[in-house]
Amino acid sequence: MKPAVAIIGGGIAGMEAARQLLLLGYTPIMIEKSDHLGGHVGEWHCLFPDMSPAADLVENLKNGIKGATVFLETGIAFINRIRDTYNVMLDNGISIPCQAVLFATGYELFDAAKKEEYGYGIYNHVVTNRDLELWFGGREDARFPAKPSTIGFVHCVGSRDIKAGNMQCSKVCCMTAIKQAIEMKEKFPKAEIYCFYMDLRLFGKKYEDFYIKAQRDHGIHFIRGRVSEVGENYDGTLQIKAEDTLNGKPLKLNLDLLVLMAGMVCGKDNAKLTAGLRMGLDTDGFLRSRDNIYGVTDSNRRGVFFAGACTGTKTIPETISEARAAVLGIHNYLMK
């Protein structure tokens, strides 16, 4: 059996990396702080642009890692290196010696309650993209009206926002809003649905087609302009104020439901996880790659690698590709 590799994080990046390591004969050891594998994708209903079930992807990845050692509900106490061996000390007292470490710790969602002007946690019918995905998946939530006739989506909540402390684009918010708007239109065909955006960033394969389909086939309205204020009417519906910057006119709408597209932010545990390795963080708080062009999956420490959104905002195809690239880097490192 070839050397052991510790994988910190059990999302899709960590699972794909474990799968590839198993195929190469290595011993992957996965450490996940939550009680399940799959990360954020494990909570999603379906994936753009093909609308394929997220559960299928997660299940396929789980089937591919049979044979890997998996620790759930387990944190990292510290990581250090002694000669050519890394010691990953778990918070349950178990010490894992390994020859390489892969960080696949992913991201966190921006806390939408910090944007008080949108009323999350204040008004009953204001939810986030995550709340909506869980509702699509069957979770009951009293914040969702039975038959909404008007629904609004606000893009870039906590992304590209200097006041929120996050200037980065989250990459997937525009497409997630379009996907969720289409799903809501399919559930409620008579509903009027509005997407409020700064600008649309649709760079992936078939993304532009998906956007055109939302307008042409589903009649979803796209309004360029930020929502400035959200209030609650006496009957529990919402009133929003915004500006249509293309028409140069202020806009006031009553909505039954408002969905906030909370963006990706760096994990708050990044500094603690990397303290013993003295790797440092990038200016955005994400883990710092060797460089942002040729060495995205490499750290500045021999034997430590990255995959997925731990180094910045990523789409699912990018995350899967990086997991495979990181495993190749690990293999080449260990063969030397």
N, C-alpha and C positions, 0 to 999 in steps of 0.2 A: 504494500500500500504506500502511495506517495505521501508527502508531508501534509500536515493539517493546515487549514486556512480558516481564520476566524472571519465571519461576516457579521458586521454590526448593523442590524436592521433587517426586518422580515417582510418588506414590501416587495413590489415586483422586481426592483433592481436586485435585491438580495436573493430572491428566489431564482431568478434567471441565472445569476452568477453561480449559485449553488448547483443548479442543474448542469451548467457547463463544466464546473469543476468535477462533478461526479463522472461525467462522460470522459474526462481526461484522467480519471483514476485517483483524484485527490480526495481528501477527507474534509468536507466543508462542515464547519460548526457555526450555526446561526444563533444569534442572540437578539431577541425581540422584546422590547419593553412592554408591549401590550399583550392581551390574552389571545391574539389571533394573528395569522399571517395574512398578507394582502395589502396592508397599509391603507392609504386613502382609497385606492382603486377598489379595495374590498367592500367599500361602502357605496360605490357608484352603482347606478342602475344599468345604463348602457353607454357605449363609447362612440364618440364621433370619429370619422364621418360615416362609418358603416352602420351605426346603431346596433352593433353586436353586443350581447350581454356581457357586462363586466365580470359576472360570476364565472363565465366560461373561461376567460383568460386566467383568472385566479386559480380555478380548479385545474386547468392544464398545467400551470406552473407547480401546483402542489403535487400533482401526479409525477412530475419530473424530478422531485427532490426526495423521493423515498430512498432511504439509506443515509441521508444527512442527519446529523445530530442537531436538534432544535431545542433551544431554551426559550420558553414563553414567560411573560411577566417577569422578566429578568433585566436588571440594569447593569451598567458597567461601573465598578468602583474606581478602577484606574487601569491604565495600560502602560507598561514600560518594556524596555528592551535590555536583554543581557546577552552580549555578543551577537550571535546571529538568530537568536530566538526571542520572540515577543511573548510577554506574559500578559494575558487578558484576565484581570481579576474581576469576577462577577460579584454583584451585591449579595449573593447567597453564600459567599465564601469559597466558591469553586474557582480554582485557578486553571486557566487554559493555556498551555504552551503551544505556540504555533510558529510557523516559519514566515507567514505573511498575514496581513490584516487588510480587509476590504471594508471601507466605510460606505454603507448604503442607507444612511439615516434619514434621507428624504427631507421633507419640509414640514412646516406648520401652516395652518390657515390664519390669516389676519383676523383678529378679534373685532368683529363688526360693531360691537358695542362701543368701541372707541370713537367711532364716527357718530356722535350723538345726534347730529342733524338728520340722520336717516331713521332714527327711532327704534333700532334693534334692541330688544329687551325692554322697550318702553311701550310700544304699540303692539297690539295683539297680532295683527296680520302682516308683520314685517318678519321675513325669514331670510336665511342665507342659502347659497347654492348647495351647501352640504345638507342643510335641513330638507331641501327639496329632493335631493337624491335619496335620502333615507325614506322620505314619504313615498317616492316612486317605488321604492323597494318593499313597501307594505307597512312601514312604521306609522302608527296612529299619531296624529299631532293636531291638537285643537286649534292651532293657529291657521290652519288651512280651511277656508270656507268650502261648503259643500258644492256650490255651483258658482264659481267666480265668473263675472261677466267682463271685468277689466283687470288685467294683470300687467305689472311693470317689472322690468329688469334693469338694474343699475350696474353698469360695468365699472371696473377699476376701483373697487372699494378696498382701500388700503394698498393699492398698487399705483405706481407713478404719482406718488403723493408725498411731497416734501414734509407736510405737516404730520403725516402718519409715520415719518421716518423711513419710508421705503420708496426709493425712486425707480425701482426695477419694474419692468413689465412682467406679468405672470405668465405670459405666452398662451395659456389655455383658457383664460376667462372669456374672451370674445366668443370662441367656439363653444364653450360650455353654455354660455347664455343662449346662443342660437339653438343648440341641441335641446336645452331645457324648454325653450320657448316652443319649439316644434312638438315636443312631448306634451306640453300643456295644451297646445292647440288640438292635438289629436284626442286628448281626454275631454276637452271642452271646445268643440268645433265653433260654437257661437261666440266665444270670448274674443274680445279685442285685446291684443297683446302688443306692448310697446317695449322696445329696447333703447335705453338712453346710454350713449357711448361718447367717448372723447374722440377716438378714431378707431376704425376696425383694423386689426392686425391679423390677417388671414394668410399665413405664409405656407401652410402645409399642403400635402397632396390632397386634392379634392375639397379643400377648405372653401375656396371661392365658390365652387359649385354648390356647396352646402348652404352658403349664405344666400345665393340666388334662389335656391329652392325654398328657403324660408320665406322670402318675399313673394315669389311667383306662385308657389303651390299652397302656401299657408296664410298669406296675407298679413304677415307680421310687420309691424311698423318699426322703422329704425329712425331715431331722432338724435341728431348730433347735438349734444349739450348735456351738461351736468345737472343733476337734480340738486337744487340748492336748499330745499326745505321740505320736510314731511310733517304733516299734522294729522290729527284724527278727528273725523266728523262725529256728530252726536250719535249716529247710528252704527258706529264702529268701523265704517269704511275709512279709507285714507285719502287725504288730499295732498298732492305733491305740487311743488312749484319748480319750474325748470325754464331753460331758455333754448329755443330752437335756433342754433347759431347759423344754420344754413339759410333760414328765412329771416333771421334777425328779429324774432318776435318772442316775447315771454309766453310761457305756457302754464296752464293750470289744469290738472286732471284729477278726477276722483277714481280711486282704484279699490278693488276688493282684496288684492294681494300685491305685496311688493317684495321682490327677490333681490337680495344684495349679493353681487358676485365678489365674495371675499377672496383676496389674492394670496399668493404664496409668500411666505416669509421664512427666514432662516430659523432653524431649530434653536431653542433657548439653551439646549444642553451641549451645543457644539464646543464652546470654550472648555467646559469641564471634561468632555470626552477626549480632547486633544491635549490637555494640559501636560500630561506626563510625556508626551512625544515632542513637545515644544514646536508644533507645526505652525501655530498662528492661524488667524482667520483672515478672510479677504475683507475689503472695505464695506461690503454689503452684509457681513456677518456669516455668510456661507463659508464652507471649508475652502481653503485656498489651493487651487491646482498648481502644478509646477509652472504651467503657463496656460493661457486661454485659447491657444490655437492648436499646438502640437502635442501637449501633454495634459489634456483635461482630466484624464483618469489617473494621472500620476500625482503623488504628493512630493514634497521636498525631502521625504524620508525614505530610505531604501526599504522596500518590502511593505510599504503602506500605499494602498490604492483607493480610488474613489469610483463610485458609479451612481448615476441618477441625480436627483434634485438636491443632494447634500452640497453640491458645488454651485447651485443656481437653479433657476426655474427651468423645467424640462417638460416636454410632451412624453407620452407613453412610448412612441417609437424611438425617440432619442434615449430614453431611459433603458429600454431593452438593448439598444445598440451599444450603449456605454457599458452595460453589464458584461456583454460579450467581449468588448475591447479590453475591459479591465482584467478579465480572466486570462486573455491572451498575454497581457502584460505580466500577470502573476506567474503564468506558466514559464514565460521566457526568463523571468527573474529567478525562479527556483531551479531551472535547468542550468543556470550559470553557477 
